[in-house]
Amino acid sequence: MWRPRALGIVIAERTLKLDRPGRRATVVRVKFGRPVRAPRPERGDPWWCPVDISGLGKRRLEKVAGEDSLQALTLAMELVGRVLPVEADRAGGHLQWLGERESLVFANTFASGLLARGLQNCITGLAEAVNALEQPGTKPVARTVARRLRALIESGGQTNNPRPVALSELGKVPAAGSDGIDMRCKTLR
């Protein structure tokens, strides 16, 4: 399959600062090439967005595929946003852009981290509630609610139906897999 061998026309560039304890800060550059296709694309051939990363060890050219040029570019930006912090950590430091460590490419990385931690706190709280509901001597309805909550915890909060179900309805919804019926709640209020 054809892939670009060079960066081509640069459409966007970002300069970052690599800070490492006890060393002078260095520059890391990321250049995004214009998304391209094979010179004679066949049906189903992807678009490619080349990305040049320098300043973090050996210079490298990444080639990111997408269904169209916008997807290739978006995926290239996501790749850079995920790879750069890992590479900086391997180099013994962290990257900054405009004095911030969290928004190297997309400004929402900090918010995503907060959301992930919040979700983890909710899952942990649910697990603690389930453990309390499963204690010997609890009423059957509490054990039923515990089964449903445990299914929600094990699925990471994902279900087949996006319709929210109120906590008061949990006792009325069959447990996941109990009657061949999937649990129908996505969020608990």
Secondary structure, DSSP 8 states (H G I E B T S, - for coil): ----SS--SEEEEEEEEEE-TTS--EEEEEEEE--B--SS--TT--EEEEEEEESSSS-EEEEEEESSHHHHHHHHHHHHHHHHHHHHHHTTSEEEBTTBSS-SS-TTHHHHHHHHHHHHHHHHHHHHHHHHHTSTT--HHHHHHHHHHHHHHHTTT--S------GGGGGGS--TTTSS-----S---
